[in-house]
Amino acid sequence: MAALSETIGSFAASLALERGLAAKTCEAYGRDVRAFAKFLASHGRKTTAQLTQDDVRAWLESLQEKRRRASTRARAFIAIKEFLSHLKEMGWTARDLGEGLEAPKRARILPRTLGEEETIRLVASIDGTTPRDLRDRAMLEMLYGCGLRVSELCALELTDLPDGAELVRCRGKGSKDRLVPFAPSVAAAIRRYLDEGRGPLARGNLAERHLFVTRLGKGFTRMGVFKLLKERALAAGIDPAVVSPHVLRHSFATSLLAHGADIRSIQEMLGHASVATTQIYTHVDQARLGQIHRTYHPRAEERDDDGK
């Protein structure tokens, strides 16, 4: 038995040291567990010995009553499951109270994407030769050509581009590295940016290792990339409200799927832990599914007994 307030610190340490979760994930889980502990305290539960599975269900129901988003409730559920498992591992509860709990249902929301023609028009609209133009073109080529998260793009360093290989090494969620291939058009844009654009922007600062740098010679922030994309979309005659780094990531996955790539390969390139996540990102319209069936199913061309 232990005081619930004392177990939170132990849980937070285990997330970072033993499970290797990303810093933002640890922060989110920590907030969820502290909110859970506050809820329990308001109901007279202060020690692990007093904790029951009904308490967990009551807290999850309270989130729904407060109209928390489905994604928020799903994350909170995972955080509490991890917390309850930790309590059992530490011997503070006789059993894992998370076992048998049902996760909140999450709506499957299809991601927003740009059409291929629109995406290519956005990228191709940057055809200038200034250092800023060369940088922005390379950034958009990489976002659409590699499907990187905005945090991954911002974190790229010069050493993440292996010499002579059309690959980029990026650090994804959970500090997991992966190699993503890119097309010659992406390679050409990056090469030109490195040869003609990065030097003037970096202002001779050899210590700056970020691949993409601002006019101040520093690495980009997430908000800086968002602002850049909005400006470039507006200049290309595309509604800035529908353009973001994540929309280009979705468009990358959708384009791959539309041209015949398999889900598992797309999963690896996106850095998803579960293929189920990839299936949400890479939706396919019903017409194309029908065409695939007619093309590949061995009995698709057969007629019924009446010759129809």
C-alpha positions in Angstrom: 0.0 0.0 0.0 1.2 3.5 -0.8 -0.2 7.0 -0.9 -1.4 7.8 -4.4 0.4 11.1 -4.4 3.7 9.3 -3.8 3.2 6.9 -6.7 2.9 9.5 -9.4 6.6 10.5 -9.2 7.6 6.8 -9.5 5.3 6.4 -12.5 6.7 9.5 -14.2 10.3 8.2 -13.8 9.4 4.8 -15.2 7.9 6.4 -18.3 11.0 8.2 -19.2 13.7 5.8 -18.1 12.2 2.3 -18.6 9.6 2.8 -21.4 11.5 5.3 -23.4 8.4 7.4 -24.3 8.8 10.8 -25.9 8.9 13.8 -23.6 5.5 15.2 -24.8 3.9 11.8 -24.2 5.3 11.6 -20.7 4.0 15.1 -20.0 0.5 14.2 -21.3 0.4 10.9 -19.3 1.6 12.8 -16.2 -1.3 15.3 -16.5 -3.8 12.5 -17.0 -2.6 10.6 -13.9 -2.6 13.8 -11.8 -6.1 14.5 -12.9 -7.1 11.0 -12.0 -5.5 11.3 -8.5 -7.3 14.6 -7.9 -10.6 12.9 -8.9 -9.9 10.0 -6.5 -9.0 12.4 -3.6 -12.3 14.2 -4.1 -14.0 10.8 -3.5 -12.0 10.0 -0.4 -9.5 7.7 -2.1 -6.0 8.5 -1.0 -4.1 5.2 -0.9 -3.6 2.4 -3.5 -5.4 0.0 -1.1 -8.6 2.0 -1.5 -8.5 2.0 -5.3 -11.0 -0.1 -7.2 -11.8 -0.8 -10.8 -15.1 1.0 -10.3 -13.1 4.2 -9.4 -11.4 4.0 -12.8 -14.6 3.5 -14.7 -16.2 6.4 -12.8 -13.3 8.7 -13.8 -13.5 7.7 -17.4 -17.3 8.3 -17.4 -16.7 11.8 -15.8 -14.5 12.7 -18.8 -17.3 11.8 -21.1 -19.8 13.8 -19.1 -17.5 16.8 -19.4 -17.6 16.3 -23.2 -13.9 15.6 -23.5 -12.8 14.7 -27.1 -12.7 11.0 -27.9 -9.0 11.3 -28.6 -8.4 12.9 -25.2 -10.4 10.1 -23.4 -8.5 7.5 -25.4 -5.2 8.9 -24.4 -6.3 9.2 -20.7 -7.4 5.5 -20.8 -3.9 4.4 -22.0 -2.2 6.6 -19.4 -4.3 5.1 -16.6 -3.7 1.6 -17.9 0.0 2.2 -17.8 -0.3 3.7 -14.3 -2.3 0.8 -12.9 0.2 -1.7 -14.4 3.0 0.2 -12.7 1.2 0.0 -9.3 1.0 -3.8 -9.7 4.6 -4.0 -10.8 5.7 -2.1 -7.7 3.6 -4.3 -5.4 1.3 -1.4 -4.4 -1.8 -3.2 -5.6 -2.6 -6.9 -5.4 -3.6 -7.1 -9.0 -3.5 -5.0 -12.2 -6.8 -3.0 -12.0 -6.5 -2.1 -15.6 -7.1 -5.6 -16.8 -10.5 -6.1 -18.4 -11.3 -2.4 -18.8 -12.7 -1.5 -22.2 -11.2 1.4 -24.0 -13.4 4.3 -25.0 -14.5 4.1 -28.6 -12.8 6.5 -31.0 -14.4 7.8 -34.1 -12.5 7.0 -37.3 -12.0 10.4 -38.8 -10.6 10.5 -42.3 -7.6 12.8 -42.6 -7.7 16.0 -44.7 -5.6 15.8 -47.8 -4.8 17.8 -50.8 -5.2 16.3 -54.2 -2.1 15.3 -56.1 -2.4 18.1 -58.6 -3.0 20.7 -55.9 -0.1 19.4 -53.8 2.3 19.5 -56.8 1.1 22.9 -57.7 1.9 24.1 -54.2 5.4 22.7 -54.3 6.1 23.8 -57.9 4.9 27.4 -57.1 8.3 28.0 -55.3 10.6 28.4 -58.3 12.8 31.3 -57.3 16.5 31.3 -56.8 16.9 33.3 -53.5 18.2 31.4 -50.5 14.7 31.5 -48.9 13.1 30.2 -52.1 15.6 27.3 -52.3 15.0 26.5 -48.6 11.2 26.6 -48.8 11.2 24.5 -51.9 13.4 21.8 -50.3 11.2 21.8 -47.1 8.0 21.3 -49.0 9.6 18.7 -51.3 10.6 16.8 -48.1 7.3 17.2 -46.3 5.4 15.8 -49.3 8.1 13.5 -50.6 8.9 11.8 -47.2 5.8 12.3 -45.1 7.7 13.7 -42.2 6.0 15.0 -39.0 6.7 18.7 -38.5 8.7 17.9 -35.4 10.8 15.5 -37.4 11.5 18.1 -40.1 12.5 20.7 -37.5 14.9 18.3 -35.8 16.7 17.2 -39.0 20.5 17.8 -38.9 23.0 17.8 -41.7 24.3 14.4 -40.7 20.8 12.9 -41.2 21.4 12.9 -44.9 23.8 10.0 -45.6 26.4 10.8 -48.4 25.4 9.5 -51.8 22.1 8.0 -50.7 18.6 9.3 -51.4 17.6 8.6 -47.8 16.9 10.8 -44.7 17.2 9.6 -41.1 14.6 11.1 -38.8 13.8 10.7 -35.2 10.2 9.8 -34.6 8.0 9.3 -31.6 9.6 7.5 -28.7 13.0 8.6 -30.0 12.9 5.9 -32.6 15.1 6.4 -35.7 14.0 5.4 -39.2 15.3 5.8 -42.7 12.9 7.2 -45.3 13.8 7.1 -49.1 13.0 10.1 -51.3 12.7 10.8 -55.0 15.2 12.4 -57.3 13.2 15.6 -57.3 13.5 15.9 -53.5 17.3 15.1 -53.7 17.7 17.8 -56.4 15.9 20.4 -54.2 17.9 19.6 -51.1 21.2 19.6 -53.1 20.5 23.0 -54.5 19.5 24.4 -51.2 22.7 23.1 -49.5 24.9 24.4 -52.4 23.3 27.8 -52.8 20.9 28.6 -50.1 21.9 27.3 -46.6 25.2 29.1 -46.4 23.8 32.7 -46.7 21.0 31.8 -44.3 23.3 30.2 -41.7 25.5 33.3 -41.8 28.7 31.4 -41.6 27.7 29.7 -38.3 29.5 26.4 -38.6 28.2 25.3 -35.2 24.6 25.3 -36.5 23.8 21.7 -37.4 20.1 21.9 -38.3 19.4 21.2 -41.9 16.8 23.9 -42.4 17.6 27.3 -40.9 15.7 30.5 -40.6 16.8 34.0 -41.8 18.4 34.3 -38.4 20.5 31.2 -39.0 18.7 29.1 -36.4 16.7 25.9 -36.6 13.0 26.1 -37.3 10.2 25.9 -34.7 6.9 24.1 -35.4 5.1 27.4 -35.6 7.7 28.7 -38.0 7.0 25.9 -40.4 3.2 26.4 -40.1 3.6 30.1 -40.9 5.8 29.3 -43.9 3.3 26.9 -45.3 0.4 29.3 -44.9 2.3 32.0 -46.8 3.3 29.7 -49.6 -0.2 28.3 -50.0 -1.7 31.8 -50.2 0.9 32.7 -52.9 0.0 29.6 -54.8 -3.7 30.4 -54.8 -4.6 27.6 -52.3 -6.7 28.2 -49.2 -4.2 28.4 -46.4 -6.8 27.0 -44.0 -6.5 23.6 -45.7 -2.6 23.4 -45.7 -0.5 22.2 -42.9 2.5 19.9 -42.4 0.2 17.1 -41.3 -2.0 17.6 -44.4 1.1 17.1 -46.6 2.0 14.0 -44.5 -1.5 12.6 -45.2 -1.2 13.5 -48.9 2.2 11.6 -49.0 0.6 8.4 -47.7 -2.5 8.7 -49.8 -0.4 9.3 -53.0 1.7 6.2 -52.2 -1.4 4.1 -51.7 -3.1 5.4 -54.9 0.0 4.3 -56.9 0.1 0.8 -55.6 2.2 0.9 -52.4 1.3 -1.6 -49.7 0.1 -0.6 -46.3 3.1 -2.2 -44.4 5.6 -0.2 -46.5 3.7 3.0 -45.9 3.5 2.2 -42.2 7.3 1.9 -42.0 7.9 5.1 -43.9 5.4 7.0 -41.7 6.9 5.5 -38.5 3.6 4.2 -37.2 3.8 1.6 -34.4 0.5 0.1 -35.5 -0.7 -0.6 -39.1 -4.2 0.4 -37.9 -3.1 4.0 -37.6 -1.8 3.8 -41.2 -5.1 2.5 -42.5 -6.8 5.6 -41.1 -4.2 7.9 -42.7 -4.4 6.2 -46.1 -8.0 6.1 -47.0 -9.1 5.0 -50.4 -12.3 6.0 -52.3 -14.8 3.3 -53.1 -14.4 3.7 -56.9 -10.7 2.8 -56.6 -11.5 -0.2 -54.4 -14.0 -1.4 -57.0 -11.4 -1.0 -59.8 -8.8 -3.0 -57.7 -11.3 -5.8 -57.2 -12.2 -5.9 -60.9 -8.5 -5.9 -61.9 -7.1 -8.5 -59.5 -9.8 -10.9 -58.4 -9.7 -14.0 -60.5 -13.5 -14.3 -60.7 -14.2 -10.6 -61.3 -14.8 -11.2 -65.0 -16.9 -14.3 -64.7 -20.7 -14.1 -65.5 -23.5 -15.8 -63.6 -25.4 -18.8 -64.9 -27.8 -16.6 -66.9 -24.9 -15.1 -68.7 -25.3 -11.7 -67.0 
